[in-house]
Amino acid sequence: MGTVVVVTSGKGGVGKTTSTAALGAALAQSGQNVIVVDFDVGLRNLDLVMGAERRVVYDLVNVVRGDAKLPQAIIRDKRLDSLYLLPASQTRDKDALTEEGVEVVIEALRQTFDWVICDSPAGIERGATLAMRHAEVAVVVTNPEVSSVRDSDRIIGLLDSKTVRAEHGDAIEKHLLLTRYDPARAERGEMLKVDDVLDILAIPLLGIVPESEEVLKASNLGSPITLSNPLSAAARAYQDAARRLRGETIPMTIPSDRKGFLGKLFGRRAA
């Protein structure tokens, strides 16, 4: 039986879909069988970030409504044999998904894949609660901004009340993924520090993804950052986060793209 993970956030634009793709690819690169599922009906983007937008024929809504069988809607990644995508519909509204239909799909995926990673729409509306409903693990994606952290606090409340595990009296495993972090700006007081965010949200830290232009470049290329630029600071942060999801103990660091003095020196000599 696979593990169902929801990647969620209260605020849009924090890097949730990018994180879904990067974590999914990192787990698949480690030999795990992974499917990423887009729950953002009407505003899908995961297919773009995965570079599969031209291969979508059927989607999650088609499967839930019985218009297509599940294997017909699943897209296998061309770069990694163990990475798959189940896209959302771009034309339907968020009410097109039913709770019963989602349960059937998630249970079927759980039987096939080691990891079922659900990319939730932002916010606290029905689409978000459907995406988290059957999860055992939640990755709460947050920027080091007050508004983002406050909205994440509301999402944590939903995870503790609206999931199947919560309704049965079991706790859902929650992790914090801090994205777009800049230590220098945090030191100048221009954004929250890591400890400030942890004090407010009080959930374990899964990873710190530094602010990086490489993430934007990867998304525009239709490739998870862990595939397109695996040595970049952001990719290394996602790789470490994926290893922590698998239960490994990895020291928490903030990877940097900046070279130290020796790196710059040798870099110039090599050029």
SEKOL-804471 format. One line per field, with one value per residue (C-alpha): residue number from 1; x, y, z. Coordinates in steps of 0.2 Angstrom, whole numbers, plus 5000, padded with zeros to 4 digits. Example, Ala and Ser with C-alpha at 12.3 -4.5 7.8 and 13.67 -1.06 7.14 Angstrom:
BEGIN
num = c(1 | 2)
east = c(5062 | 5068)
north = c(4978 | 4995)
up = c(5039 | 5036)
***
This chain:
BEGIN
num = c(1 | 2 | 3 | 4 | 5 | 6 | 7 | 8 | 9 | 10 | 11 | 12 | 13 | 14 | 15 | 16 | 17 | 18 | 19 | 20 | 21 | 22 | 23 | 24 | 25 | 26 | 27 | 28 | 29 | 30 | 31 | 32 | 33 | 34 | 35 | 36 | 37 | 38 | 39 | 40 | 41 | 42 | 43 | 44 | 45 | 46 | 47 | 48 | 49 | 50 | 51 | 52 | 53 | 54 | 55 | 56 | 57 | 58 | 59 | 60 | 61 | 62 | 63 | 64 | 65 | 66 | 67 | 68 | 69 | 70 | 71 | 72 | 73 | 74 | 75 | 76 | 77 | 78 | 79 | 80 | 81 | 82 | 83 | 84 | 85 | 86 | 87 | 88 | 89 | 90 | 91 | 92 | 93 | 94 | 95 | 96 | 97 | 98 | 99 | 100 | 101 | 102 | 103 | 104 | 105 | 106 | 107 | 108 | 109 | 110 | 111 | 112 | 113 | 114 | 115 | 116 | 117 | 118 | 119 | 120 | 121 | 122 | 123 | 124 | 125 | 126 | 127 | 128 | 129 | 130 | 131 | 132 | 133 | 134 | 135 | 136 | 137 | 138 | 139 | 140 | 141 | 142 | 143 | 144 | 145 | 146 | 147 | 148 | 149 | 150 | 151 | 152 | 153 | 154 | 155 | 156 | 157 | 158 | 159 | 160 | 161 | 162 | 163 | 164 | 165 | 166 | 167 | 168 | 169 | 170 | 171 | 172 | 173 | 174 | 175 | 176 | 177 | 178 | 179 | 180 | 181 | 182 | 183 | 184 | 185 | 186 | 187 | 188 | 189 | 190 | 191 | 192 | 193 | 194 | 195 | 196 | 197 | 198 | 199 | 200 | 201 | 202 | 203 | 204 | 205 | 206 | 207 | 208 | 209 | 210 | 211 | 212 | 213 | 214 | 215 | 216 | 217 | 218 | 219 | 220 | 221 | 222 | 223 | 224 | 225 | 226 | 227 | 228 | 229 | 230 | 231 | 232 | 233 | 234 | 235 | 236 | 237 | 238 | 239 | 240 | 241 | 242 | 243 | 244 | 245 | 246 | 247 | 248 | 249 | 250 | 251 | 252 | 253 | 254 | 255 | 256 | 257 | 258 | 259 | 260 | 261 | 262 | 263 | 264 | 265 | 266 | 267 | 268 | 269 | 270 | 271)
east = c(5000 | 5007 | 5007 | 4996 | 5003 | 4994 | 5005 | 4995 | 4995 | 4983 | 4990 | 4992 | 5009 | 5020 | 5027 | 5015 | 5014 | 5033 | 5036 | 5024 | 5033 | 5051 | 5047 | 5038 | 5053 | 5065 | 5056 | 5055 | 5074 | 5077 | 5068 | 5051 | 5035 | 5027 | 5011 | 5007 | 4989 | 4983 | 4967 | 4966 | 4951 | 4949 | 4966 | 4977 | 4996 | 5005 | 5004 | 5014 | 5027 | 5029 | 5030 | 5015 | 5002 | 5001 | 4999 | 4983 | 4968 | 4958 | 4959 | 4954 | 4936 | 4934 | 4939 | 4928 | 4913 | 4916 | 4920 | 4937 | 4946 | 4960 | 4974 | 4968 | 4970 | 4988 | 5003 | 5020 | 5034 | 5046 | 5062 | 5058 | 5050 | 5043 | 5035 | 5017 | 5005 | 4986 | 4980 | 4966 | 4952 | 4955 | 4937 | 4927 | 4922 | 4928 | 4911 | 4915 | 4923 | 4913 | 4919 | 4915 | 4923 | 4939 | 4940 | 4939 | 4953 | 4964 | 4962 | 4966 | 4982 | 4987 | 4987 | 4998 | 5011 | 5023 | 5018 | 5002 | 5006 | 4991 | 4993 | 4980 | 4972 | 4976 | 4964 | 4952 | 4937 | 4930 | 4944 | 4957 | 4948 | 4945 | 4964 | 4969 | 4954 | 4963 | 4981 | 4992 | 5005 | 5004 | 5017 | 5012 | 5021 | 5024 | 5034 | 5043 | 5029 | 5016 | 5001 | 5007 | 5011 | 4994 | 4985 | 4995 | 4990 | 4972 | 4977 | 4984 | 4968 | 4959 | 4971 | 4967 | 4948 | 4943 | 4954 | 4948 | 4962 | 4956 | 4938 | 4944 | 4954 | 4971 | 4983 | 4989 | 5008 | 5012 | 5028 | 5033 | 5042 | 5048 | 5051 | 5059 | 5069 | 5083 | 5094 | 5101 | 5084 | 5078 | 5093 | 5089 | 5071 | 5063 | 5056 | 5052 | 5067 | 5065 | 5063 | 5049 | 5039 | 5042 | 5036 | 5020 | 5016 | 5023 | 5025 | 5042 | 5052 | 5054 | 5065 | 5071 | 5071 | 5081 | 5075 | 5082 | 5079 | 5083 | 5066 | 5057 | 5068 | 5064 | 5045 | 5045 | 5055 | 5042 | 5054 | 5055 | 5070 | 5077 | 5078 | 5082 | 5096 | 5099 | 5115 | 5106 | 5103 | 5084 | 5085 | 5097 | 5084 | 5070 | 5081 | 5085 | 5066 | 5061 | 5074 | 5066 | 5049 | 5056 | 5061 | 5080 | 5089 | 5097 | 5105 | 5094 | 5104 | 5100 | 5108 | 5116 | 5120 | 5133 | 5151 | 5163 | 5180 | 5189 | 5175 | 5175 | 5194 | 5194 | 5179 | 5189 | 5204 | 5194 | 5186)
north = c(5000 | 5017 | 5033 | 5047 | 5064 | 5081 | 5096 | 5111 | 5129 | 5142 | 5156 | 5154 | 5157 | 5150 | 5136 | 5122 | 5114 | 5117 | 5108 | 5093 | 5090 | 5092 | 5080 | 5068 | 5068 | 5066 | 5051 | 5043 | 5046 | 5036 | 5021 | 5024 | 5022 | 5039 | 5047 | 5066 | 5070 | 5088 | 5093 | 5110 | 5108 | 5122 | 5130 | 5115 | 5119 | 5103 | 5096 | 5111 | 5110 | 5092 | 5095 | 5085 | 5097 | 5091 | 5073 | 5076 | 5066 | 5062 | 5069 | 5066 | 5072 | 5060 | 5046 | 5051 | 5053 | 5037 | 5044 | 5036 | 5022 | 5027 | 5019 | 5030 | 5046 | 5042 | 5049 | 5041 | 5053 | 5052 | 5055 | 5043 | 5027 | 5027 | 5044 | 5047 | 5061 | 5061 | 5078 | 5089 | 5096 | 5113 | 5116 | 5110 | 5118 | 5113 | 5105 | 5092 | 5081 | 5070 | 5064 | 5046 | 5047 | 5054 | 5040 | 5026 | 5034 | 5037 | 5019 | 5012 | 5023 | 5018 | 5000 | 5003 | 5017 | 5019 | 5037 | 5046 | 5065 | 5076 | 5094 | 5104 | 5120 | 5135 | 5140 | 5131 | 5128 | 5111 | 5107 | 5109 | 5098 | 5084 | 5084 | 5082 | 5070 | 5053 | 5059 | 5051 | 5064 | 5083 | 5095 | 5112 | 5124 | 5142 | 5157 | 5167 | 5180 | 5184 | 5182 | 5165 | 5159 | 5164 | 5156 | 5140 | 5140 | 5139 | 5124 | 5115 | 5117 | 5109 | 5094 | 5091 | 5091 | 5087 | 5072 | 5054 | 5050 | 5065 | 5059 | 5042 | 5050 | 5048 | 5062 | 5066 | 5068 | 5086 | 5094 | 5111 | 5116 | 5133 | 5140 | 5156 | 5158 | 5171 | 5171 | 5188 | 5196 | 5187 | 5194 | 5211 | 5209 | 5209 | 5192 | 5180 | 5169 | 5150 | 5150 | 5163 | 5152 | 5136 | 5145 | 5150 | 5134 | 5122 | 5107 | 5098 | 5106 | 5095 | 5107 | 5125 | 5129 | 5145 | 5159 | 5153 | 5159 | 5140 | 5135 | 5148 | 5142 | 5124 | 5127 | 5137 | 5122 | 5110 | 5100 | 5098 | 5107 | 5090 | 5084 | 5099 | 5106 | 5093 | 5101 | 5118 | 5124 | 5122 | 5104 | 5099 | 5106 | 5096 | 5080 | 5081 | 5084 | 5069 | 5059 | 5065 | 5060 | 5042 | 5043 | 5047 | 5058 | 5072 | 5088 | 5103 | 5116 | 5130 | 5125 | 5140 | 5143 | 5155 | 5149 | 5152 | 5160 | 5144 | 5140 | 5156 | 5155 | 5138 | 5143 | 5157 | 5146 | 5133 | 5146)
up = c(5000 | 4995 | 5005 | 5000 | 5002 | 5000 | 4996 | 5002 | 5006 | 5011 | 5000 | 4981 | 4973 | 4986 | 4975 | 4979 | 4961 | 4959 | 4975 | 4970 | 4954 | 4962 | 4977 | 4965 | 4953 | 4968 | 4975 | 4958 | 4955 | 4971 | 4963 | 4971 | 4960 | 4961 | 4954 | 4956 | 4955 | 4951 | 4961 | 4955 | 4943 | 4931 | 4935 | 4932 | 4930 | 4936 | 4918 | 4912 | 4926 | 4922 | 4903 | 4899 | 4893 | 4875 | 4881 | 4891 | 4884 | 4899 | 4917 | 4935 | 4932 | 4917 | 4929 | 4943 | 4932 | 4923 | 4906 | 4906 | 4915 | 4927 | 4916 | 4901 | 4911 | 4918 | 4909 | 4911 | 4912 | 4897 | 4907 | 4922 | 4920 | 4938 | 4938 | 4932 | 4931 | 4933 | 4927 | 4932 | 4920 | 4913 | 4908 | 4922 | 4939 | 4956 | 4959 | 4946 | 4958 | 4971 | 4987 | 4983 | 4966 | 4973 | 4986 | 4973 | 4963 | 4977 | 4984 | 4967 | 4965 | 4983 | 4977 | 4963 | 4968 | 4982 | 4983 | 4978 | 4979 | 4978 | 4972 | 4981 | 4975 | 4987 | 5000 | 5011 | 4999 | 4994 | 4981 | 4995 | 5007 | 4994 | 4990 | 5008 | 5013 | 5011 | 5015 | 5028 | 5026 | 5023 | 5016 | 5020 | 5008 | 5015 | 5011 | 5025 | 5024 | 5038 | 5026 | 5020 | 5037 | 5044 | 5030 | 5032 | 5051 | 5044 | 5033 | 5048 | 5057 | 5042 | 5041 | 5059 | 5056 | 5038 | 5034 | 5036 | 5048 | 5059 | 5059 | 5065 | 5079 | 5071 | 5068 | 5050 | 5049 | 5045 | 5038 | 5034 | 5017 | 5018 | 5000 | 4993 | 5008 | 5008 | 5023 | 5020 | 5019 | 5034 | 5044 | 5038 | 5044 | 5027 | 5029 | 5043 | 5050 | 5050 | 5069 | 5068 | 5056 | 5066 | 5082 | 5074 | 5064 | 5077 | 5064 | 5059 | 5046 | 5030 | 5020 | 5016 | 4998 | 4994 | 4983 | 4966 | 4948 | 4943 | 4949 | 4938 | 4923 | 4926 | 4927 | 4911 | 4903 | 4909 | 4920 | 4939 | 4945 | 4952 | 4934 | 4925 | 4936 | 4950 | 4956 | 4960 | 4977 | 4976 | 4968 | 4982 | 4995 | 4987 | 4986 | 5005 | 5008 | 4998 | 5008 | 5025 | 5018 | 5016 | 5035 | 5033 | 5045 | 5035 | 5043 | 5040 | 5029 | 5017 | 5001 | 4991 | 4973 | 4978 | 4977 | 4991 | 4989 | 4983 | 4972 | 4963 | 4962 | 4954 | 4943 | 4936 | 4933 | 4924 | 4913)
***
